[in-house]
Amino acid sequence: MEKRIGTISIVIYDKAVASTVNLILSEYSDFILARQGLPLLEKGLHIITLVIETSSDRINSLTGKLGRLADVEVKSILAKGNK
């Protein structure tokens, strides 16, 4: 299994779904290297940025679960290769 390094950005538009996002992230915590959260309460947004290292399949699994949630937007960027 080739591991990839990258980032995942998560934008939450409704605070009610944040607990579900956190539960999903806990399921995948074994490959999350860093996590930063920024609540923008005045804008009604919550942003989470992850630095991850794992296989493409696991990244796709995580982003797929998150992306299917209402009021959640997810984008990932993967490094081209490990050097």
Buried (B, 14 or more C-beta within 10 A) or exposed (E): EEEBBBBBEBBBBEEEBBEBBEEBBEEBEEBBEEBEEEBEEEEEBBBBEBBBBBEBEBBEBBBEBBBEBEEBBBEBEEEEEEE
